[in-house]
Amino acid sequence: MNRSVEKIRQQVQHNCHIADARHGGDFTMCTYLLKMREFYRWEQGLGIQAVLPKEALGDWLMAREALWESLDAREYLPLIIDGKEYEAFDVAAVNRALEPHGLVYSAGLANGARANFFLGELLQRENGEDGFVLHLSGREYARCLSAPPAMAVEKEIFLRREALSRYLWEKYESWGWNRPDNALGRAFASYDFAGDAETALARMTEAEMAAAREHELGEYEASRLLGPDWNRMLLDLALSPAELMARAVKDHLADALRTLPRLLEEANPASLHFYMGNLSGMRRHLFPGLVAAYEHWLAGKGFASMLEAVEWSRQHWLDLAREMMDVHRRLGVGSAETLRRLVLERCGVND
């Protein structure tokens, strides 16, 4: 890494540390420790199967938490690239400046309006006919504790190959503790993790990168259908149950538009199992019909039920999202509880 790139990396990582100082404690203890182990592996350049040195890991953990404590009240800093200053969240301008360096950058707000940054190697850039720009990254040079494998910021879509690979390995390790007979287990069984974990992970990463691409394109389509009022509503709902529901509704809309039709068309069992294995929490709660259709497929009765569920859901999620925005326009920041009850009612589920 040359000196100019290293300076950029340091600036982005500094903002990552500030974001982690503010939000690193938002996870449950179990999830936090898993993420910190994976973060240590990434930062130290260790392989996915490397045995972690307990003492060194403990010292690193204490030092990292001390660093975060010292940065908790700091503001995000602008980036200086080739002598010019850029606001940290001006993603399009920063990426134009980084193009000669072969780098890609993203900065946005994840669940709960949590800031997230990353800097990585640019592998490919795709300009879509609908106006989006899709960036595919490889090796990552700066990142936060939470490293979403895919993210959309307005018209910019980011697919992070290394983050996805590490995410899949984290999922595999967690599943491997008890090896339950569930959808994730069926997905992992489609690859030879026991015989050649590195190759299995590479093959799974490639397959799930395609699925992640479809989801992010679906998110882009959903954003165009819903307009800017959707994000204004999310900011007003931050950290409430209604925000979780709203994000689940839009995720379902995106998947009904792109992800699930593609997976069902390709009839790839491994990716379908993985999709259902990750259908958890609020997303699973709000779409019991898809879970039932998946069980129907497992029983050997074909894809018909899943196809019907997806086809029905496309208009359902769009109508519900628009109804939520109508309520928010009337009630503003006080709409959270009304929206929570509305979503439960429209989805036919209980608390």
C-alpha positions as CSV (number, residue, x, y, z in Angstrom):
1,M,0.0,0.0,0.0
2,N,1.5,3.3,-1.0
3,R,1.7,6.3,1.2
4,S,-1.2,8.2,-0.2
5,V,-3.5,5.2,0.1
6,E,-2.3,4.6,3.6
7,K,-3.3,8.1,4.6
8,I,-6.7,7.7,3.2
9,R,-7.1,4.3,5.0
10,Q,-6.1,5.9,8.3
11,Q,-8.7,8.6,7.9
12,V,-11.5,6.2,7.1
13,Q,-10.5,3.8,9.9
14,H,-10.6,6.8,12.3
15,N,-14.2,7.4,11.4
16,C,-14.9,3.7,11.7
17,H,-13.5,3.8,15.2
18,I,-15.8,6.7,16.1
19,A,-18.8,4.8,14.7
20,D,-17.8,1.7,16.7
21,A,-17.4,3.8,19.8
22,R,-21.0,5.0,19.5
23,H,-22.6,1.7,18.4
24,G,-20.3,-1.2,19.3
25,G,-22.2,-1.8,22.5
26,D,-25.5,-2.1,20.7
27,F,-25.1,-5.9,20.2
28,T,-25.9,-8.7,22.7
29,M,-22.8,-9.9,24.5
30,C,-22.7,-13.2,22.5
31,T,-23.0,-11.4,19.1
32,Y,-20.5,-8.7,20.3
33,L,-17.9,-11.3,21.2
34,L,-18.4,-13.2,17.9
35,K,-18.0,-10.0,15.9
36,M,-14.9,-8.9,17.9
37,R,-13.2,-12.3,17.2
38,E,-13.9,-11.9,13.5
39,F,-12.8,-8.3,13.6
40,Y,-9.5,-9.3,15.2
41,R,-8.9,-11.9,12.5
42,W,-9.5,-9.3,9.8
43,E,-7.3,-6.6,11.4
44,Q,-4.4,-9.1,12.0
45,G,-4.7,-10.6,8.5
46,L,-5.4,-14.1,9.9
47,G,-7.0,-16.9,7.9
48,I,-10.5,-17.9,8.6
49,Q,-9.5,-21.1,10.4
50,A,-6.6,-19.6,12.4
51,V,-6.6,-20.4,16.1
52,L,-6.8,-17.2,17.9
53,P,-4.2,-16.5,20.6
54,K,-6.3,-16.0,23.8
55,E,-3.9,-13.7,25.6
56,A,-3.2,-11.5,22.5
57,L,-6.9,-11.4,21.7
58,G,-7.7,-10.3,25.3
59,D,-5.1,-7.6,25.2
60,W,-6.4,-6.3,21.9
61,L,-10.0,-6.3,23.1
62,M,-9.1,-4.2,26.2
63,A,-7.1,-1.8,24.0
64,R,-9.8,-1.5,21.5
65,E,-12.5,-0.8,24.1
66,A,-10.2,1.9,25.6
67,L,-9.7,3.5,22.2
68,W,-13.5,3.6,21.7
69,E,-14.0,5.1,25.1
70,S,-11.6,7.9,24.2
71,L,-13.5,8.6,20.9
72,D,-17.1,8.3,22.1
73,A,-17.7,12.1,21.9
74,R,-15.8,12.8,18.7
75,E,-17.4,14.0,15.5
76,Y,-16.7,12.3,12.2
77,L,-13.9,13.9,10.3
78,P,-13.8,15.0,6.6
79,L,-11.5,13.1,4.3
80,I,-8.5,14.7,2.7
81,I,-7.8,13.1,-0.7
82,D,-5.0,14.4,-3.0
83,G,-5.1,17.7,-1.1
84,K,-8.9,18.3,-1.3
85,E,-11.4,18.0,1.5
86,Y,-14.6,15.9,1.3
87,E,-17.4,15.5,3.7
88,A,-17.4,12.0,5.2
89,F,-20.9,11.2,3.9
90,D,-20.4,12.6,0.4
91,V,-20.1,9.1,-1.0
92,A,-20.3,10.0,-4.7
93,A,-17.7,12.7,-4.6
94,V,-15.3,10.6,-2.5
95,N,-15.5,7.7,-4.9
96,R,-14.8,10.0,-7.9
97,A,-11.6,11.1,-6.0
98,L,-10.7,7.5,-5.2
99,E,-11.1,6.1,-8.7
100,P,-7.5,6.9,-9.7
101,H,-6.3,5.0,-6.6
102,G,-8.4,1.8,-7.5
103,L,-10.4,2.2,-4.3
104,V,-14.1,2.2,-3.3
105,Y,-15.7,3.9,-0.3
106,S,-19.1,3.8,1.4
107,A,-20.6,5.8,4.2
108,G,-24.2,5.5,5.3
109,L,-26.7,4.8,8.1
110,A,-27.5,1.2,8.9
111,N,-30.2,-0.1,11.3
112,G,-31.0,2.4,14.1
113,A,-29.4,5.2,12.1
114,R,-26.0,3.8,13.0
115,A,-23.1,5.2,10.8
116,N,-21.0,2.7,8.9
117,F,-17.9,3.2,6.8
118,F,-15.6,1.1,4.7
119,L,-12.7,1.4,2.3
120,G,-11.7,-1.4,-0.1
121,E,-10.2,-2.5,-3.3
122,L,-12.4,-1.7,-6.3
123,L,-12.8,-4.8,-8.4
124,Q,-15.6,-3.7,-10.7
125,R,-18.0,-0.8,-11.3
126,E,-21.3,-1.2,-13.1
127,N,-23.5,1.7,-14.4
128,G,-27.1,0.5,-14.6
129,E,-29.6,1.7,-17.1
130,D,-31.9,2.8,-14.3
131,G,-29.3,5.2,-12.9
132,F,-27.7,3.1,-10.2
133,V,-23.9,2.6,-9.8
134,L,-22.9,-0.8,-8.4
135,H,-19.4,-1.2,-6.9
136,L,-17.9,-4.6,-6.2
137,S,-15.0,-4.5,-3.7
138,G,-12.4,-7.1,-2.9
139,R,-9.9,-6.7,-0.1
140,E,-11.0,-4.3,2.6
141,Y,-8.6,-1.7,4.1
142,A,-10.8,0.0,6.6
143,R,-14.1,-1.1,8.1
144,C,-16.3,-1.0,11.2
145,L,-17.0,-3.8,13.7
146,S,-20.3,-4.4,11.8
147,A,-19.5,-5.1,8.2
148,P,-22.7,-5.5,6.1
149,P,-21.8,-7.4,2.9
150,A,-24.1,-5.2,0.8
151,M,-25.4,-1.7,1.2
152,A,-27.2,0.9,-0.8
153,V,-26.6,4.7,-0.4
154,E,-29.0,6.6,-2.7
155,K,-28.0,5.5,-6.2
156,E,-24.8,3.9,-5.1
157,I,-24.8,0.1,-4.4
158,F,-21.9,-1.6,-2.7
159,L,-21.2,-5.3,-2.7
160,R,-18.4,-6.3,-0.4
161,R,-16.8,-9.7,-1.3
162,E,-14.5,-10.0,1.6
163,A,-17.2,-8.9,4.1
164,L,-19.6,-11.5,2.7
165,S,-17.0,-14.2,2.9
166,R,-16.3,-13.4,6.5
167,Y,-20.0,-13.1,7.3
168,L,-20.6,-16.6,5.8
169,W,-17.7,-18.1,7.8
170,E,-19.1,-16.4,11.0
171,K,-22.5,-18.0,10.3
172,Y,-20.8,-21.4,9.7
173,E,-18.9,-21.2,12.9
174,S,-22.0,-20.3,14.9
175,W,-24.0,-23.1,13.3
176,G,-21.1,-25.5,13.9
177,W,-21.3,-25.2,17.7
178,N,-24.5,-27.4,17.9
179,R,-25.1,-28.3,14.2
180,P,-28.9,-28.1,14.3
181,D,-30.9,-29.6,11.5
182,N,-32.2,-26.3,10.1
183,A,-32.2,-24.2,6.9
184,L,-28.6,-22.9,7.5
185,G,-27.4,-26.5,8.1
186,R,-29.0,-27.6,4.8
187,A,-27.3,-24.7,3.0
188,F,-23.8,-25.5,4.5
189,A,-24.4,-29.2,3.7
190,S,-24.5,-28.3,0.0
191,Y,-20.8,-27.4,0.2
192,D,-17.8,-29.5,1.3
193,F,-16.9,-27.5,4.4
194,A,-15.7,-30.6,6.2
195,G,-13.3,-31.7,3.4
196,D,-12.1,-28.3,2.1
197,A,-13.4,-25.3,4.0
198,E,-11.5,-22.7,1.9
199,T,-12.9,-23.9,-1.4
200,A,-16.4,-24.4,0.0
201,L,-16.4,-20.9,1.4
202,A,-15.2,-19.5,-2.0
203,R,-18.0,-21.3,-3.8
204,M,-20.6,-20.2,-1.3
205,T,-19.4,-16.6,-1.4
206,E,-19.8,-16.6,-5.2
207,A,-23.3,-17.9,-5.1
208,E,-24.4,-15.6,-2.3
209,M,-22.8,-12.6,-3.9
210,A,-25.3,-13.1,-6.8
211,A,-28.2,-13.2,-4.3
212,A,-26.9,-10.1,-2.5
213,R,-26.7,-8.3,-5.8
214,E,-30.4,-9.1,-6.5
215,H,-31.4,-7.9,-3.1
216,E,-29.6,-4.6,-3.4
217,L,-31.1,-4.0,-6.9
218,G,-34.4,-4.8,-5.4
219,E,-33.7,-2.2,-2.7
220,Y,-33.0,0.3,-5.3
221,E,-36.2,-0.5,-7.2
222,A,-38.1,-0.3,-3.9
223,S,-36.6,3.1,-3.1
224,R,-37.7,4.4,-6.4
225,L,-41.2,3.2,-5.8
226,L,-41.4,4.6,-2.3
227,G,-39.6,7.9,-2.8
228,P,-37.7,10.1,-0.3
229,D,-40.5,10.1,2.3
230,W,-39.6,6.5,3.3
231,N,-36.2,7.5,4.6
232,R,-37.6,10.5,6.4
233,M,-40.0,8.2,8.1
234,L,-37.2,5.8,9.1
235,L,-35.3,8.6,10.8
236,D,-38.3,9.5,12.8
237,L,-38.8,5.9,13.8
238,A,-35.1,5.2,14.8
239,L,-34.6,2.7,17.6
240,S,-38.3,1.9,17.9
241,P,-40.0,-1.5,17.1
242,A,-41.7,0.3,14.2
243,E,-38.3,1.0,12.6
244,L,-37.6,-2.7,12.7
245,M,-40.9,-3.4,11.1
246,A,-40.4,-0.8,8.4
247,R,-37.0,-2.1,7.5
248,A,-38.5,-5.6,7.3
249,V,-41.3,-4.5,5.1
250,K,-38.9,-2.8,2.6
251,D,-36.6,-5.9,2.7
252,H,-39.5,-8.1,1.8
253,L,-40.5,-5.7,-1.0
254,A,-37.0,-5.8,-2.4
255,D,-36.9,-9.6,-2.3
256,A,-40.3,-9.9,-3.8
257,L,-39.2,-7.7,-6.7
258,R,-35.8,-9.3,-7.4
259,T,-34.2,-11.8,-5.0
260,L,-36.8,-14.5,-4.6
261,P,-38.0,-14.6,-8.2
262,R,-34.3,-15.1,-9.2
263,L,-33.7,-17.8,-6.7
264,L,-36.8,-19.6,-7.6
265,E,-36.1,-19.3,-11.3
266,E,-32.6,-20.8,-10.8
267,A,-34.0,-23.4,-8.4
268,N,-30.7,-23.4,-6.5
269,P,-31.4,-25.4,-3.3
270,A,-28.3,-24.1,-1.4
271,S,-29.2,-20.4,-1.9
272,L,-32.9,-21.0,-1.1
273,H,-31.9,-22.8,2.1
274,F,-29.5,-20.0,3.0
275,Y,-32.2,-17.3,2.3
276,M,-34.6,-19.1,4.6
277,G,-31.9,-19.6,7.2
278,N,-31.4,-15.9,7.3
279,L,-35.1,-15.1,7.4
280,S,-35.2,-14.4,11.1
281,G,-36.4,-11.9,13.6
282,M,-38.9,-9.4,12.4
283,R,-38.7,-10.5,8.7
284,R,-39.7,-14.0,9.6
285,H,-42.4,-12.9,12.0
286,L,-44.1,-10.7,9.4
287,F,-44.1,-13.3,6.6
288,P,-45.4,-16.6,8.0
289,G,-46.8,-17.5,4.6
290,L,-43.3,-17.8,3.1
291,V,-42.1,-20.0,6.0
292,A,-45.1,-22.3,5.4
293,A,-44.4,-22.4,1.6
294,Y,-40.7,-23.4,2.4
295,E,-41.9,-26.2,4.6
296,H,-44.2,-27.3,1.7
297,W,-41.2,-27.4,-0.6
298,L,-39.1,-29.4,1.9
299,A,-41.9,-32.0,2.0
300,G,-41.2,-32.6,-1.7
301,K,-44.3,-30.7,-3.0
302,G,-42.4,-28.4,-5.4
303,F,-42.0,-24.7,-5.7
304,A,-45.6,-23.8,-6.4
305,S,-46.4,-22.6,-2.9
306,M,-43.3,-20.4,-2.8
307,L,-44.0,-18.9,-6.2
308,E,-47.6,-18.1,-5.1
309,A,-46.4,-16.6,-1.8
310,V,-43.9,-14.3,-3.6
311,E,-46.3,-13.3,-6.3
312,W,-48.9,-12.4,-3.7
313,S,-46.5,-10.6,-1.5
314,R,-45.1,-8.1,-4.1
315,Q,-48.2,-5.9,-4.1
316,H,-48.9,-6.6,-0.4
317,W,-45.5,-5.1,0.7
318,L,-45.8,-2.1,-1.6
319,D,-49.3,-1.3,-0.4
320,L,-48.3,-1.7,3.2
321,A,-45.2,0.5,2.8
322,R,-47.3,3.3,1.2
323,E,-49.9,3.1,3.9
324,M,-47.2,3.4,6.5
325,M,-45.9,6.6,4.8
326,D,-49.5,8.0,4.7
327,V,-49.8,7.5,8.5
328,H,-46.4,9.0,9.1
329,R,-47.3,12.1,7.0
330,R,-50.3,12.6,9.3
331,L,-48.7,11.8,12.6
332,G,-45.0,12.6,12.2
333,V,-42.6,11.6,15.0
334,G,-45.6,10.3,17.1
335,S,-46.6,7.7,14.6
336,A,-44.4,4.8,15.8
337,E,-47.0,3.0,17.9
338,T,-49.8,3.4,15.3
339,L,-47.4,2.1,12.6
340,R,-46.5,-0.9,14.8
341,R,-50.2,-1.9,15.2
342,L,-50.8,-1.3,11.5
343,V,-48.1,-3.6,10.4
344,L,-49.2,-6.4,12.7
345,E,-52.7,-6.1,11.6
346,R,-51.9,-6.0,7.8
347,C,-49.6,-9.0,8.2
348,G,-52.1,-11.0,10.3
349,V,-49.7,-11.6,13.1
350,N,-49.6,-10.9,16.9
351,D,-46.9,-9.2,19.0
